[in-house]
Amino acid sequence: MADETDTAGARAHAAGSPEALRELFDLAELEPVSLTRFARVHRGRTDGGESVVVKVTDRRAEAMARWTRALATRGIPVVSPVRGPREHAGEHWVVYPYIEGEVYAGRSGQIRSAGDLLGRLHASDAPTAGLGEYGHPGTRRAEVDKDLMGLREVFDAKLAPDAARQARAIVTTLAERWWSRSWPLLKERDEELPRCGVSSDFKASNLVFASLGPVLIDPDNGGVEPRLFDLAEALVLFHYESPGGPARMMAPYEWRTFVAAYSEHVSLTPAERELWPAAIDHLWWEEGTWVLADNDDAAWADPVQGGYLRSLALWDPERYGLPAEAA
């Protein structure tokens, strides 16, 4: 920590200010304001005039860089570092190319191409050495009960009375089912679930739709995980933090488009198909309820983000199945 006698400017410089990062990566320019309120992502320009972004990456930065570069050489459209990664002020930073294109707008073609990209990513043989390995959480029942209490308070504060009652019933049923059945089953059959390199954050806001198709612009949460979990997480979170998208979760017909395109590249195993409902419960509880609890008043009041959150609170996953197996 900087000494209290340091100037404010020096403290900001040490903590990874845009000016410090510009100097670190020898850039001609770096914008002081982040491109998004959800993360620290600063647009810049090299001395040669190339547009880039500087952002925080995973602590396994070198492994992440090797993985994304390997994906790129295999034709998977994902950003890979043009400079870095480098450690600064206790964090790892990287420079990616700035990708020109459209943001997600909920069009059917965008949904299909996103599912296609996730399938290609999961089917890739890019080496994953050094990436983090998925491990099941060490959750205790008391933590589940505490989370439930917090969620009920959120629903009472953010939803109309009838909707709040419905949301409380939904999340209470989910918690009991996850704790007593879905999560134990997934742990028991963990070895039956194929693992691969995943971004572990595959959602619309992390894609830019360029002229040749979507590009994954934020792979930095990546690791080696059951691909079924990554698919379920995409279902739960695809419209999260997506200002240009619909103010709701993915609709069943949109999911069918997405997963059909995914399935052109990945043939899920019988075990994965059997465990799909449990995987939905797992990611709905682990990620979806965290989203509901974590968002502030401004997010709930936002027409798009708030719409997504209300949709998630009242979600029924019954119609979000997998395509029939090929004959």
JOKACOR-V766114 format. One record per residue. N is the residue number from 1. PSI is psi in whole degrees, 0 to 359 (999 if undefined). Layout:
<<N & PSI> <N & PSI>>
//
This chain:
<<1 & 141> <2 & 150> <3 & 146> <4 & 343> <5 & 351> <6 & 154> <7 & 160> <8 & 322> <9 & 319> <10 & 322> <11 & 317> <12 & 321> <13 & 315> <14 & 332> <15 & 6> <16 & 42> <17 & 159> <18 & 323> <19 & 318> <20 & 321> <21 & 324> <22 & 316> <23 & 320> <24 & 319> <25 & 8> <26 & 53> <27 & 154> <28 & 323> <29 & 153> <30 & 121> <31 & 138> <32 & 337> <33 & 134> <34 & 150> <35 & 341> <36 & 149> <37 & 352> <38 & 348> <39 & 165> <40 & 100> <41 & 111> <42 & 129> <43 & 142> <44 & 187> <45 & 138> <46 & 170> <47 & 333> <48 & 359> <49 & 2> <50 & 137> <51 & 133> <52 & 170> <53 & 146> <54 & 130> <55 & 162> <56 & 141> <57 & 182> <58 & 157> <59 & 337> <60 & 54> <61 & 317> <62 & 319> <63 & 320> <64 & 319> <65 & 318> <66 & 318> <67 & 313> <68 & 325> <69 & 321> <70 & 321> <71 & 315> <72 & 320> <73 & 340> <74 & 8> <75 & 12> <76 & 121> <77 & 92> <78 & 143> <79 & 147> <80 & 155> <81 & 138> <82 & 340> <83 & 144> <84 & 190> <85 & 156> <86 & 147> <87 & 136> <88 & 128> <89 & 40> <90 & 6> <91 & 161> <92 & 131> <93 & 154> <94 & 154> <95 & 121> <96 & 156> <97 & 146> <98 & 125> <99 & 121> <100 & 140> <101 & 191> <102 & 150> <103 & 164> <104 & 134> <105 & 9> <106 & 14> <107 & 150> <108 & 319> <109 & 324> <110 & 319> <111 & 317> <112 & 316> <113 & 330> <114 & 316> <115 & 322> <116 & 316> <117 & 317> <118 & 320> <119 & 317> <120 & 322> <121 & 314> <122 & 332> <123 & 350> <124 & 149> <125 & 22> <126 & 134> <127 & 141> <128 & 15> <129 & 132> <130 & 346> <131 & 157> <132 & 142> <133 & 137> <134 & 136> <135 & 139> <136 & 146> <137 & 160> <138 & 43> <139 & 140> <140 & 157> <141 & 324> <142 & 327> <143 & 322> <144 & 314> <145 & 321> <146 & 317> <147 & 320> <148 & 318> <149 & 316> <150 & 319> <151 & 320> <152 & 322> <153 & 320> <154 & 313> <155 & 318> <156 & 328> <157 & 329> <158 & 343> <159 & 157> <160 & 155> <161 & 313> <162 & 317> <163 & 322> <164 & 317> <165 & 318> <166 & 316> <167 & 320> <168 & 318> <169 & 319> <170 & 310> <171 & 329> <172 & 316> <173 & 318> <174 & 313> <175 & 315> <176 & 317> <177 & 317> <178 & 313> <179 & 318> <180 & 338> <181 & 302> <182 & 310> <183 & 314> <184 & 321> <185 & 317> <186 & 322> <187 & 318> <188 & 325> <189 & 25> <190 & 319> <191 & 346> <192 & 354> <193 & 113> <194 & 139> <195 & 153> <196 & 175> <197 & 129> <198 & 159> <199 & 340> <200 & 23> <201 & 45> <202 & 97> <203 & 166> <204 & 323> <205 & 347> <206 & 14> <207 & 142> <208 & 130> <209 & 94> <210 & 181> <211 & 329> <212 & 5> <213 & 181> <214 & 148> <215 & 130> <216 & 115> <217 & 357> <218 & 82> <219 & 7> <220 & 353> <221 & 8> <222 & 161> <223 & 193> <224 & 115> <225 & 164> <226 & 127> <227 & 333> <228 & 324> <229 & 320> <230 & 322> <231 & 317> <232 & 322> <233 & 321> <234 & 319> <235 & 313> <236 & 321> <237 & 5> <238 & 323> <239 & 8> <240 & 137> <241 & 40> <242 & 85> <243 & 332> <244 & 357> <245 & 183> <246 & 153> <247 & 56> <248 & 173> <249 & 168> <250 & 131> <251 & 159> <252 & 319> <253 & 327> <254 & 320> <255 & 319> <256 & 321> <257 & 314> <258 & 308> <259 & 334> <260 & 318> <261 & 319> <262 & 317> <263 & 351> <264 & 343> <265 & 337> <266 & 127> <267 & 106> <268 & 146> <269 & 163> <270 & 321> <271 & 317> <272 & 318> <273 & 319> <274 & 325> <275 & 4> <276 & 312> <277 & 323> <278 & 322> <279 & 320> <280 & 311> <281 & 317> <282 & 312> <283 & 332> <284 & 315> <285 & 312> <286 & 320> <287 & 315> <288 & 316> <289 & 330> <290 & 317> <291 & 316> <292 & 321> <293 & 332> <294 & 334> <295 & 142> <296 & 183> <297 & 321> <298 & 321> <299 & 316> <300 & 330> <301 & 342> <302 & 133> <303 & 321> <304 & 306> <305 & 317> <306 & 322> <307 & 317> <308 & 314> <309 & 318> <310 & 322> <311 & 318> <312 & 319> <313 & 332> <314 & 20> <315 & 143> <316 & 111> <317 & 7> <318 & 323> <319 & 21> <320 & 65> <321 & 191> <322 & 153> <323 & 154> <324 & 148> <325 & 144> <326 & 143> <327 & 999>>
//
